[in-house]
Amino acid sequence: MAKLNDSDQWWERGRVLGVGSYGVVYEARPLPDDPISLILPPLMAVKSFISKDSLDREKQFLSIFKDDHPNIIGYYGCSDFNIFLEYASGGDLKKTCGGLSEMEVSEYVKGILLGLKDIHQLGLVHCDIKPENILLTGDGVPKIADFGLAMKAGVINGTDGRRGTPEYMAPEVITHGVYNWPCDIWALGCTVLKMLTGQKKVWEGFPTNKDIKNFVAKHDVVPIIPDGLSFEAKDFLQRCLVRDFWNRWNVESLLSHPFVLRKTKEFNS
């Protein structure tokens, strides 16, 4: 992790990569005549925050990953209201949803699970797994990004609002504010469902986030798993999308699931 100056004099801002409630993500390049350019990559992403509190929260969790993890976005340091991150030239998974074979999806899922394994072993919960927060390198390696909502596992948060994106929120998060590793597994199941089907929403027919949360809270339902998927794909989703979070499979079990392990054989229909 580099020690960065609290000024904009050592780097230049490029094009906009994304916009969110936290601020804006840009391309960033260290200036070639600055010594920092010798230890930083020539192209990075800079996440510019509106709130110092939001920056501090994300920095707190990103800095925990001391060693480079192949499936977690790299963190180079921060200055002022900016966090400097690994540049993922492949964009995010949202752009590929629906255009992937089951074999391709299984490869992405393996990488996401390996990233989640490290996150969970550190006693953390990401809290916002979704296609937009899975970035891809130029050669297609998935990287978990955006730790702005992450927290320590085991939290029951009834006063600070529910963290996450309602479409991907686990039932126990919506109803009781329980944050533990199973809520990331539910969100992963929703993400994989969209990757496999290309459907615009996990929960169809609900125009607002409030409608989604009310429906999930009041009914004993899970997202619909289409019949057209292979047995392995449907079974994987069924292990993730379990209402009772104690019966959801964990990362280690899912890494051993046939949907993740199969590489050369054709998927059964």
VMD Tcl script that draws the C-alpha trace (Angstrom):
set ca {
  {0.00 0.00 0.00}
  {1.49 3.33 -1.06}
  {1.74 6.40 1.16}
  {0.00 9.10 -0.88}
  {0.17 12.87 -0.61}
  {-2.98 14.77 0.37}
  {-3.04 16.72 -2.87}
  {-3.86 16.29 -6.54}
  {-0.35 17.26 -7.68}
  {0.97 13.72 -8.23}
  {-1.90 12.35 -10.36}
  {-4.32 13.33 -13.12}
  {-8.01 12.54 -13.45}
  {-9.38 10.76 -16.53}
  {-12.83 9.82 -17.81}
  {-15.78 8.95 -15.58}
  {-16.18 5.21 -14.96}
  {-19.24 5.27 -12.72}
  {-21.48 7.40 -10.53}
  {-23.12 6.41 -7.25}
  {-24.63 7.87 -4.11}
  {-21.14 8.06 -2.55}
  {-19.62 10.13 -5.39}
  {-17.89 9.40 -8.70}
  {-15.29 6.89 -9.99}
  {-12.73 8.14 -12.53}
  {-9.70 6.86 -14.33}
  {-6.52 8.07 -12.62}
  {-2.89 8.17 -13.74}
  {0.15 9.05 -11.63}
  {2.23 11.77 -13.26}
  {5.35 10.26 -14.83}
  {7.71 12.80 -13.28}
  {6.53 12.07 -9.73}
  {8.42 9.39 -7.73}
  {5.10 7.77 -6.77}
  {4.73 6.62 -10.39}
  {7.51 4.08 -9.75}
  {5.41 2.13 -7.24}
  {1.90 2.59 -8.62}
  {0.41 1.15 -11.82}
  {0.16 3.55 -14.79}
  {-3.65 3.32 -14.78}
  {-5.90 3.14 -11.70}
  {-9.46 3.90 -10.67}
  {-10.05 6.72 -8.20}
  {-13.22 6.74 -6.12}
  {-13.99 10.33 -5.12}
  {-16.31 10.61 -2.12}
  {-18.77 13.29 -1.11}
  {-18.57 12.29 2.55}
  {-15.40 11.74 4.61}
  {-17.32 9.23 6.71}
  {-18.05 7.11 3.62}
  {-14.39 7.23 2.61}
  {-13.21 6.23 6.08}
  {-15.61 3.29 6.18}
  {-14.49 1.88 2.85}
  {-10.81 2.51 3.62}
  {-11.20 0.71 6.94}
  {-12.26 -2.51 5.26}
  {-10.10 -2.34 2.13}
  {-6.97 -1.87 4.22}
  {-7.65 -5.15 6.05}
  {-6.72 -7.10 2.91}
  {-2.98 -6.67 3.33}
  {-1.97 -9.13 0.61}
  {-3.19 -8.87 -2.96}
  {-6.17 -11.18 -3.32}
  {-6.88 -12.27 -6.90}
  {-10.64 -11.85 -6.43}
  {-10.83 -8.66 -4.34}
  {-10.23 -5.27 -5.93}
  {-6.76 -3.95 -5.18}
  {-6.37 -0.96 -2.84}
  {-3.41 1.40 -3.29}
  {-4.13 4.07 -0.69}
  {-6.10 7.27 -0.20}
  {-5.68 11.03 -0.07}
  {-8.15 13.80 0.69}
  {-11.57 12.49 -0.41}
  {-10.14 9.93 -2.86}
  {-9.45 6.20 -2.69}
  {-7.14 4.74 -5.34}
  {-8.05 1.27 -6.57}
  {-7.08 -1.36 -9.09}
  {-8.39 -0.56 -12.57}
  {-10.74 -3.30 -13.88}
  {-10.86 -2.81 -17.63}
  {-13.57 -5.44 -18.17}
  {-16.28 -3.38 -16.45}
  {-18.82 -4.99 -14.15}
  {-20.85 -8.18 -14.36}
  {-24.09 -6.30 -14.92}
  {-23.01 -5.71 -18.51}
  {-22.66 -9.45 -19.15}
  {-25.80 -10.74 -17.39}
  {-27.80 -12.97 -19.71}
  {-25.07 -13.24 -22.32}
  {-23.09 -16.00 -20.60}
  {-23.08 -19.77 -20.83}
  {-23.44 -21.81 -17.66}
  {-19.78 -22.78 -17.94}
  {-18.76 -19.11 -18.02}
  {-21.01 -18.31 -15.08}
  {-19.54 -21.17 -13.05}
  {-16.03 -19.80 -13.64}
  {-17.06 -16.34 -12.45}
  {-18.85 -17.84 -9.45}
  {-15.75 -19.72 -8.37}
  {-13.76 -16.48 -8.29}
  {-16.49 -14.64 -6.37}
  {-16.67 -17.45 -3.83}
  {-12.90 -17.37 -3.32}
  {-13.13 -13.64 -2.63}
  {-16.03 -14.15 -0.22}
  {-14.11 -16.93 1.53}
  {-11.39 -14.46 2.50}
  {-13.92 -11.79 3.50}
  {-15.85 -14.21 5.72}
  {-12.72 -15.72 7.27}
  {-11.77 -12.22 8.40}
  {-15.09 -11.97 10.22}
  {-16.63 -9.52 7.75}
  {-19.80 -9.35 5.68}
  {-19.78 -7.46 2.37}
  {-23.52 -6.61 2.59}
  {-23.91 -5.54 -1.06}
  {-22.97 -8.39 -3.39}
  {-24.59 -7.74 -6.79}
  {-23.48 -7.70 -10.45}
  {-22.54 -4.00 -10.33}
  {-20.09 -4.71 -7.49}
  {-18.28 -7.54 -9.25}
  {-15.65 -6.03 -11.55}
  {-13.73 -7.88 -14.27}
  {-10.11 -7.57 -15.29}
  {-9.17 -7.50 -18.96}
  {-8.74 -11.28 -18.93}
  {-12.05 -11.89 -17.17}
  {-11.01 -12.39 -13.54}
  {-13.87 -11.35 -11.19}
  {-13.02 -8.92 -8.38}
  {-15.33 -8.07 -5.48}
  {-15.50 -4.28 -5.10}
  {-17.32 -1.55 -3.17}
  {-16.90 -2.18 0.57}
  {-18.83 0.95 1.52}
  {-21.56 -1.07 3.29}
  {-19.34 -3.81 4.76}
  {-19.47 -4.56 8.48}
  {-18.32 -7.10 11.03}
  {-20.27 -10.36 11.00}
  {-22.87 -11.05 13.66}
  {-24.40 -7.59 13.80}
  {-28.13 -7.12 14.43}
  {-28.79 -3.65 13.13}
  {-32.27 -2.48 13.96}
  {-31.74 1.28 14.18}
  {-29.19 2.29 11.55}
  {-31.32 1.23 8.61}
  {-30.98 -1.87 6.47}
  {-27.75 -2.07 4.50}
  {-27.68 -3.36 0.97}
  {-29.69 -3.22 -2.25}
  {-33.29 -4.38 -1.60}
  {-33.42 -6.57 -4.70}
  {-30.53 -8.65 -3.28}
  {-31.33 -8.39 0.45}
  {-31.73 -11.62 2.37}
  {-35.02 -12.12 4.23}
  {-33.34 -11.94 7.65}
  {-31.83 -8.57 6.74}
  {-35.19 -7.17 5.67}
  {-37.16 -8.53 8.63}
  {-34.68 -8.37 11.53}
  {-31.54 -6.54 10.37}
  {-29.36 -9.66 10.89}
  {-25.99 -9.37 9.13}
  {-23.86 -12.48 8.90}
  {-22.16 -14.43 6.13}
  {-25.45 -16.07 4.95}
  {-26.76 -12.71 3.72}
  {-23.84 -12.54 1.26}
  {-24.72 -16.05 0.07}
  {-28.34 -15.05 -0.59}
  {-27.13 -12.01 -2.54}
  {-24.74 -14.25 -4.49}
  {-27.67 -16.50 -5.41}
  {-29.62 -13.48 -6.70}
  {-26.54 -12.38 -8.66}
  {-26.04 -15.81 -10.22}
  {-29.73 -15.96 -11.12}
  {-29.42 -12.71 -13.08}
  {-26.18 -13.89 -14.72}
  {-27.86 -17.09 -15.90}
  {-31.17 -15.61 -17.04}
  {-30.50 -11.99 -17.95}
  {-33.75 -10.94 -16.28}
  {-33.87 -7.26 -15.36}
  {-35.05 -7.84 -11.80}
  {-34.73 -10.67 -9.31}
  {-38.26 -9.88 -8.11}
  {-40.46 -9.05 -11.10}
  {-43.56 -6.89 -10.79}
  {-42.52 -4.67 -7.89}
  {-41.96 -1.03 -8.94}
  {-40.25 0.22 -5.76}
  {-37.71 -0.99 -3.21}
  {-40.37 -0.67 -0.51}
  {-42.65 -3.02 -2.45}
  {-39.86 -5.60 -2.72}
  {-39.06 -5.45 1.00}
  {-42.71 -5.70 2.00}
  {-43.24 -8.71 -0.26}
  {-40.15 -10.59 0.94}
  {-40.91 -9.80 4.59}
  {-44.56 -10.88 4.51}
  {-44.43 -13.96 2.29}
  {-42.54 -17.24 2.55}
  {-41.05 -16.94 -0.94}
  {-37.76 -17.22 -2.79}
  {-36.91 -15.94 -6.30}
  {-38.23 -18.12 -9.11}
  {-35.60 -20.47 -10.58}
  {-36.36 -21.16 -14.28}
  {-36.85 -24.72 -15.52}
  {-34.52 -24.19 -18.48}
  {-31.36 -24.31 -16.38}
  {-29.25 -27.44 -15.85}
  {-29.77 -29.58 -12.76}
  {-26.43 -28.37 -11.37}
  {-27.29 -24.70 -11.85}
  {-30.74 -25.06 -10.29}
  {-29.35 -27.00 -7.34}
  {-26.64 -24.38 -6.75}
  {-29.27 -21.63 -6.67}
  {-31.46 -23.67 -4.34}
  {-28.52 -23.96 -1.89}
  {-28.13 -20.17 -1.86}
  {-31.75 -19.01 -1.95}
  {-32.95 -20.59 1.28}
  {-35.22 -18.52 3.54}
  {-33.84 -20.09 6.73}
  {-30.31 -18.68 6.79}
  {-29.08 -21.50 9.06}
  {-29.74 -23.92 6.18}
  {-28.01 -21.84 3.50}
  {-24.77 -23.39 2.29}
  {-21.58 -21.57 3.23}
  {-18.69 -20.62 0.95}
  {-16.69 -23.79 1.54}
  {-19.63 -26.02 0.70}
  {-20.49 -24.03 -2.43}
  {-16.89 -24.23 -3.66}
  {-17.36 -28.01 -3.70}
  {-20.69 -27.87 -5.53}
  {-20.78 -29.63 -8.94}
  {-21.85 -26.38 -10.63}
  {-18.55 -24.79 -9.57}
  {-16.34 -27.86 -10.04}
  {-17.43 -28.99 -13.51}
  {-15.10 -27.67 -16.21}
  {-14.98 -29.99 -19.20}
  {-18.16 -32.07 -19.04}
  {-21.38 -30.76 -20.50}
  {-24.00 -29.62 -18.00}
  {-26.98 -31.91 -17.73}
  {-30.23 -30.49 -19.01}
}
mol new
graphics top color blue
foreach p $ca { graphics top sphere $p radius 0.5 }
foreach p [lrange $ca 0 end-1] q [lrange $ca 1 end] { graphics top cylinder $p $q radius 0.2 }
display resetview
